[in-house]
Amino acid sequence: MQTVVIKIGGATINQPGLIEELAGDLRQLDGLFPIVVHGGGAEIGRYLKLLGKEFTFVKGLRVTDADMVDIVEMVLSGKINKAVVSLFQRCGLRAIGVSGKDLGLLRAEKLYQDGADIGFVGKIVAVDTALFDLCAGHHIVPVVSPISYGTDGATYNVNADHAALEVAKAVACDDIVFISDVAGIHRANGETIRRLTPAQADRLIADGEITGGMIPKVTSAVECVQGGATRARIIAWYGPGTLIRELSAPESTYGTVVTR
């Protein structure tokens, strides 16, 4: 059975009809075991503002205090997770919503960003794949919120990209697909790079061909394939059939594929 990790972000989830279209693609892909990992930064920000909580970011990570982590867990593991599961169910896809806490799925420890304490933000240090084995055996799609249980007993807010990356490495998936609002990796001149290896990525970054916000996308994809995934894809969504067509091609149709 082919295992695919799919990461969907907040902007992706809010795109009208996308979750239903993704469910339709997954129903048609026989012999595929998908693991869906989701974020939800925009919705978290909306609820924090509604509750009068001010927040800041340090290098893209939200500084999360003790009160805030409860709100983040409510939004991610409660509202967003169950909304995705409900849409999958309505589309005839058997799904279960879990967080990193369930069955000890994701174990985290406190993350310091460049030595700075940013609160209850964690990094994944262990993945227990027993839940995935259970779901695969019963043809159930796990939908994972990245909220995780710490080795110190605390609850940690974990970046969804990082959670998806660690899951992909743990299950040694065939593909990890980052569905984004950006269609792949681009050169400085705007040209989309359809296929990339780690060595090519290093060279293009060193030469200034890949710059700015593209660099973390590339490094995440490279880490996935170096950690055990066969391919890492960064794509935009182009309607029904996007995932089917993307997974059927050695090169990327809708973005960039990074291979070993």
Secondary structure, 3 states (H helix, E strand, C coil): CEEEEEEECHHHHCCCCHHHHHHHHHHHCCCEEEEEEECCHHHHHHHHHHCCCCCCEECCEECECHHHHHHHHHHHHHHHHHHHHHHHHHCCCCEEEEECCHHHCEEEEEEEECCEEEEEEEEEEEECCHHHHHHHHCCCEEEEECCEEECCCCEEEECHHHHHHHHHHHHCCCEEEEEECCCCEECCCCCEECEECHHHHHHHHHCCCCCCCHHHHHHHHHHHHHHCCCEEEEEECCCCCHHHHHHCCCCCCCEEEEEC
